[in-house]
Amino acid sequence: MGLKRREVLQGAAALGLSSILSSEVHAKEALTVLEFPKPYVDASKKLAEKWDKTDINWAIHVGGGAAILGKIKATWPNSPYDLIGEWSGVFPLMIKEGWLETITLADVPNLADVPDRFLAKDDKGNIKTIPRSVNGGFFAVRTDRCPIEIKTIEDLLNPKLKGQISWPPPTAYSNMATVTLALARGGNEFNLDPGWKFLEELAKSGNIGRVDQSSVQNQNAITTGEISVTYIGTDSLVALANKVPVKALTKVDPSLKAAQYVEGWVIMANSKNKRAAMEFVNFVVSQDNIEFFNEATGGAPANQKAKPSASAAPIHFTAQEQDKFAYLPDWAYMTTQLDAWAKKFEQDIVPKI
């Protein structure tokens, strides 16, 4: 006997409801992730291809890591991001605003392999970041053109370096080159006077041949041989590696400290997918995955079990080397001083070069 029309409709409705429920049960959570541009986003996407627990919607920073702060503040607590890739200069500001979720080793077990000094915390000691890379700035030399062997930072004053130094303005590396001069003479970013005095001596010596206005200008000056000594970052070192013989002056002398900054993930406190976000970042900062990521991006792995690439070796320090040859400054404080430092540089240093 055939089914009645009403029974058919009821059966179809039930089947449709069952299909919808099944679809909802099997639907993945979706994380919205804000990442730095290439090569960072490419490396992260590659790792995400091995991750099948959540879907990921990618967004890309425009204008540097700090540019997003105003947008978050304007929309808080309705920021659309679950995860954001950021760096040392921005972490403290995000922590102060109360935007970041607290992270524990139970949440992200791979944090156990990250040295405590690289973790950004709130005033109660709660971990707020998941570091993945350590990058930095440092003095470097083109070995086939430099007329002397630089053994300490005071060697920058050697008369044989006449016109051989390219110096960055305070807007580059947040004036860390001048901070390094200050560190060598008992100062730091909070007491920069010894650094300014050193830089004034350097300017008067005639050894500064140019003030570079961009990393590209600086790289070109090194490549052409116009200068042989400079202050650069890991990205420039990698870019120059196959062009000319350039040596990073790290692990040479305690006066030539490399400045470090940490780059990593933060989980937003307003995220509705915190557990999924924690599982994902734990996956991407594992030993093997973080080696892949840093090989692609040029940084040194924050995970101490991970092996650094050859290009990152100059800024990868053992626990014994860290205090002697490296320095982790207060990048957030330094960014607040840039206007004043830039004015002083233009008024007191540039006229003497």
C-alpha positions as CSV (number, residue, x, y, z in Angstrom):
1,M,0.0,0.0,0.0
2,G,1.5,3.4,-1.0
3,L,2.4,6.1,1.5
4,K,0.0,8.9,2.1
5,R,1.0,12.4,1.0
6,R,1.2,13.6,4.7
7,E,3.5,10.7,5.6
8,V,5.8,11.4,2.7
9,L,6.1,15.1,3.7
10,Q,6.7,14.2,7.3
11,G,9.4,11.8,6.3
12,A,11.1,14.3,4.0
13,A,11.0,17.0,6.8
14,A,12.6,14.5,9.2
15,L,15.2,13.6,6.7
16,G,16.0,17.3,6.1
17,L,16.2,18.0,9.8
18,S,18.5,15.0,10.3
19,S,20.8,16.3,7.5
20,I,21.0,19.8,9.0
21,L,21.8,18.4,12.5
22,S,24.4,16.1,11.0
23,S,26.0,19.1,9.2
24,E,26.1,21.1,12.4
25,V,27.6,18.2,14.4
26,H,30.4,17.8,11.9
27,A,31.1,21.5,11.1
28,K,34.5,22.7,12.3
29,E,35.2,25.7,14.4
30,A,36.8,28.6,12.4
31,L,39.6,30.7,13.8
32,T,40.2,34.2,12.6
33,V,43.9,34.8,12.5
34,L,45.8,38.1,11.9
35,E,49.3,37.4,10.7
36,F,52.3,39.4,9.3
37,P,52.7,39.6,5.5
38,K,55.0,37.3,3.5
39,P,57.0,35.2,4.4
40,Y,55.2,34.9,7.7
41,V,51.7,34.3,6.5
42,D,52.9,31.8,3.8
43,A,54.8,29.8,6.5
44,S,51.8,29.8,8.8
45,K,49.4,28.7,6.1
46,K,51.8,25.9,5.2
47,L,51.7,24.6,8.8
48,A,47.9,25.1,8.9
49,E,47.6,22.7,6.0
50,K,48.6,19.9,8.4
51,W,46.0,21.1,11.0
52,D,42.5,19.6,10.5
53,K,40.8,20.4,13.8
54,T,39.6,23.9,12.8
55,D,39.2,26.0,9.7
56,I,41.2,29.2,9.6
57,N,40.2,32.6,8.1
58,W,43.4,34.6,7.5
59,A,43.9,38.4,7.7
60,I,47.2,40.3,7.2
61,H,48.7,43.2,9.2
62,V,48.9,46.4,7.2
63,G,51.4,49.0,8.4
64,G,53.2,47.0,11.0
65,G,52.2,45.3,14.2
66,A,51.1,48.5,16.1
67,A,48.8,49.6,13.4
68,I,46.0,47.2,14.5
69,L,45.9,48.6,18.0
70,G,43.6,51.5,17.2
71,K,41.2,49.2,15.3
72,I,41.0,46.8,18.2
73,K,40.4,49.6,20.7
74,A,37.7,51.1,18.6
75,T,35.8,47.8,18.4
76,W,36.6,46.2,21.8
77,P,35.2,43.9,23.1
78,N,34.0,42.9,19.6
79,S,37.4,42.5,18.0
80,P,37.0,39.8,15.2
81,Y,40.3,38.1,15.9
82,D,41.0,34.9,17.8
83,L,44.7,34.9,17.3
84,I,47.2,37.6,16.4
85,G,50.8,37.5,15.5
86,E,52.7,40.3,17.2
87,W,56.1,41.4,18.6
88,S,57.8,42.7,21.8
89,G,57.0,46.4,21.0
90,V,53.3,45.7,21.0
91,F,52.8,43.0,23.7
92,P,52.9,45.3,26.7
93,L,50.3,47.7,25.3
94,M,47.9,44.8,24.6
95,I,48.5,43.4,28.1
96,K,47.9,46.8,29.7
97,E,44.5,47.1,27.8
98,G,43.4,43.7,29.1
99,W,43.0,42.3,25.6
100,L,45.0,39.1,26.0
101,E,44.0,35.7,27.4
102,T,46.2,34.2,30.1
103,I,48.1,31.1,28.9
104,T,49.3,28.3,31.1
105,L,51.6,25.3,30.4
106,A,48.5,23.1,30.6
107,D,47.0,25.2,27.8
108,V,50.1,25.2,25.6
109,P,52.5,22.5,26.8
110,N,55.2,23.5,24.3
111,L,55.7,26.7,26.2
112,A,57.8,24.6,28.6
113,D,60.6,24.7,26.0
114,V,60.6,28.5,25.8
115,P,62.9,30.4,28.2
116,D,61.1,32.5,30.7
117,R,62.8,35.7,29.6
118,F,61.0,35.5,26.2
119,L,57.5,35.3,27.8
120,A,55.5,38.6,28.2
121,K,53.5,38.6,31.5
122,D,51.0,40.9,33.2
123,D,51.8,42.5,36.6
124,K,50.5,39.4,38.4
125,G,53.0,37.1,36.6
126,N,50.4,35.6,34.2
127,I,51.8,34.5,30.8
128,K,50.1,36.4,28.0
129,T,52.1,35.4,24.9
130,I,53.3,32.3,22.9
131,P,56.7,33.1,21.5
132,R,57.7,31.5,18.2
133,S,60.8,33.6,17.0
134,V,63.6,35.7,18.3
135,N,64.9,38.3,15.9
136,G,67.2,41.2,16.5
137,G,69.5,44.0,15.4
138,F,73.3,44.1,15.6
139,F,76.4,45.6,14.1
140,A,77.8,43.8,11.1
141,V,80.8,44.2,8.8
142,R,81.6,43.4,5.2
143,T,84.7,41.4,5.8
144,D,86.4,41.9,2.4
145,R,86.2,45.7,2.6
146,C,86.6,46.7,6.2
147,P,90.1,48.0,6.8
148,I,90.3,46.7,10.4
149,E,89.1,43.8,12.5
150,I,86.5,45.1,14.8
151,K,86.9,43.4,18.2
152,T,85.0,45.8,20.5
153,I,82.5,48.6,20.0
154,E,85.2,51.2,20.7
155,D,86.9,50.1,17.5
156,L,84.2,52.1,15.6
157,L,86.2,55.2,16.5
158,N,89.4,53.9,14.8
159,P,90.5,56.5,12.2
160,K,91.0,53.8,9.6
161,L,87.2,53.6,9.4
162,K,86.9,57.1,7.9
163,G,83.6,57.2,6.0
164,Q,83.1,53.5,6.4
165,I,80.1,53.4,8.7
166,S,76.4,53.5,7.7
167,W,74.3,54.7,10.6
168,P,70.5,54.2,11.1
169,P,68.3,57.1,12.2
170,P,66.3,56.6,15.5
171,T,63.3,55.4,13.6
172,A,65.2,52.3,12.5
173,Y,65.2,49.5,15.1
174,S,63.7,52.0,17.6
175,N,67.2,53.6,18.0
176,M,68.7,50.4,19.2
177,A,72.1,51.2,17.6
178,T,72.4,54.2,20.0
179,V,71.1,52.1,22.9
180,T,73.9,49.6,22.2
181,L,76.5,52.4,22.4
182,A,74.9,53.4,25.7
183,L,75.1,49.9,27.0
184,A,78.8,49.7,26.3
185,R,79.4,52.8,28.5
186,G,77.2,52.0,31.4
187,G,73.8,53.3,30.1
188,N,70.7,51.7,28.6
189,E,67.4,52.7,26.9
190,F,66.3,54.6,30.1
191,N,69.7,56.4,30.4
192,L,70.7,57.2,26.9
193,D,73.1,60.0,27.6
194,P,76.2,57.8,27.4
195,G,75.0,56.6,24.0
196,W,74.4,60.1,22.7
197,K,77.9,61.1,23.8
198,F,79.5,58.1,22.1
199,L,77.5,58.8,18.9
200,E,78.6,62.4,19.0
201,E,82.2,61.3,19.1
202,L,81.6,58.9,16.3
203,A,80.0,61.7,14.2
204,K,82.9,64.1,14.8
205,S,85.4,61.3,13.9
206,G,84.2,61.4,10.3
207,N,83.7,57.6,10.4
208,I,80.0,57.8,9.6
209,G,79.9,58.0,5.8
210,R,76.1,58.0,5.5
211,V,72.8,57.9,7.4
212,D,70.7,55.3,5.8
213,Q,66.9,56.0,5.5
214,S,65.8,52.4,4.8
215,S,67.0,48.9,5.0
216,V,67.1,48.8,1.2
217,Q,69.4,51.8,1.1
218,N,71.6,50.3,3.7
219,Q,71.8,47.0,1.8
220,N,72.7,48.8,-1.4
221,A,75.5,50.7,0.3
222,I,77.0,47.5,1.6
223,T,76.6,45.7,-1.7
224,T,78.3,48.4,-3.7
225,G,81.1,48.7,-1.1
226,E,80.3,52.4,-0.3
227,I,80.5,51.4,3.4
228,S,81.8,48.4,5.2
229,V,80.3,48.7,8.7
230,T,76.6,49.0,9.6
231,Y,73.8,48.2,12.0
232,I,71.3,45.7,10.5
233,G,68.7,43.1,11.4
234,T,68.4,39.4,10.6
235,D,66.2,40.2,7.5
236,S,69.1,42.3,5.9
237,L,71.7,39.7,6.9
238,V,69.7,37.0,5.0
239,A,69.2,39.3,2.0
240,L,72.9,40.0,1.8
241,A,74.1,36.5,2.4
242,N,74.5,35.5,-1.3
243,K,75.7,38.9,-2.5
244,V,78.7,39.9,-0.4
245,P,80.6,38.5,2.6
246,V,78.9,40.0,5.6
247,K,79.6,39.0,9.2
248,A,77.4,39.7,12.2
249,L,79.4,41.1,15.1
250,T,77.6,39.0,17.6
251,K,79.3,36.7,20.1
252,V,82.5,38.8,19.5
253,D,82.6,40.9,22.6
254,P,80.2,41.9,25.4
255,S,80.3,45.5,24.2
256,L,78.8,44.5,20.9
257,K,75.5,43.1,22.2
258,A,72.8,42.0,19.8
259,A,69.4,43.5,20.6
260,Q,66.6,40.8,20.7
261,Y,62.9,41.1,20.2
262,V,60.4,38.3,20.4
263,E,57.7,37.7,17.8
264,G,54.8,35.3,18.6
265,W,51.1,34.7,19.1
266,V,48.5,36.2,21.4
267,I,45.1,34.9,22.0
268,M,42.4,37.5,22.4
269,A,40.4,37.6,25.6
270,N,37.2,38.1,23.7
271,S,37.7,35.1,21.5
272,K,34.8,32.5,21.5
273,N,37.3,29.9,20.3
274,K,40.0,30.0,23.0
275,R,40.4,26.3,23.4
276,A,40.8,25.7,19.7
277,A,43.2,28.7,19.5
278,M,45.4,27.2,22.2
279,E,45.5,23.8,20.6
280,F,46.5,25.4,17.3
281,V,49.3,27.5,18.6
282,N,50.6,24.6,20.7
283,F,50.8,22.7,17.4
284,V,52.6,25.4,15.4
285,V,55.2,26.1,18.1
286,S,56.2,22.4,18.5
287,Q,59.9,21.7,17.8
288,D,59.5,20.5,14.2
289,N,57.0,23.1,13.2
290,I,58.8,26.0,14.7
291,E,62.0,24.9,12.9
292,F,60.1,25.0,9.6
293,F,58.6,28.4,10.4
294,N,61.9,30.0,11.3
295,E,63.7,28.5,8.4
296,A,61.2,30.2,6.2
297,T,61.1,33.5,8.0
298,G,64.8,33.9,9.1
299,G,64.3,34.1,12.9
300,A,65.8,32.0,15.6
301,P,63.4,29.6,17.2
302,A,62.1,30.6,20.6
303,N,61.7,26.9,21.4
304,Q,65.1,26.0,22.8
305,K,64.8,22.4,21.5
306,A,64.5,23.6,18.0
307,K,67.6,24.0,15.8
308,P,68.2,27.4,14.3
309,S,68.9,27.8,10.6
310,A,72.4,28.9,9.5
311,S,71.1,32.5,8.8
312,A,69.7,32.8,12.3
313,A,72.8,31.4,14.1
314,P,74.1,35.0,14.9
315,I,71.1,35.7,17.1
316,H,70.7,32.3,18.6
317,F,72.3,32.2,22.1
318,T,72.8,29.5,24.6
319,A,71.8,30.3,28.2
320,Q,75.5,30.9,28.9
321,E,75.8,33.3,26.0
322,Q,72.6,35.2,26.5
323,D,73.7,37.7,29.3
324,K,77.1,38.1,27.8
325,F,76.3,38.8,24.2
326,A,72.6,39.7,24.0
327,Y,70.2,42.3,25.3
328,L,66.4,42.2,25.5
329,P,65.4,45.9,25.7
330,D,62.1,47.5,26.6
331,W,60.9,48.0,23.0
332,A,57.5,49.3,24.1
333,Y,59.2,52.1,26.1
334,M,61.6,52.9,23.3
335,T,58.7,53.4,20.8
336,T,57.4,56.2,23.1
337,Q,60.7,58.0,22.9
338,L,61.2,58.0,19.1
339,D,59.9,61.5,18.5
340,A,62.2,63.1,21.0
341,W,65.1,60.9,20.0
342,A,64.6,61.7,16.3
343,K,64.6,65.4,17.1
344,K,67.8,65.1,19.1
345,F,69.5,63.1,16.3
346,E,68.7,65.7,13.7
347,Q,69.7,68.7,15.9
348,D,72.8,67.3,17.7
349,I,74.2,64.5,15.6
350,V,73.5,65.1,11.9
351,P,75.2,68.5,11.7
352,K,78.4,66.8,13.0
353,I,78.5,64.0,10.5
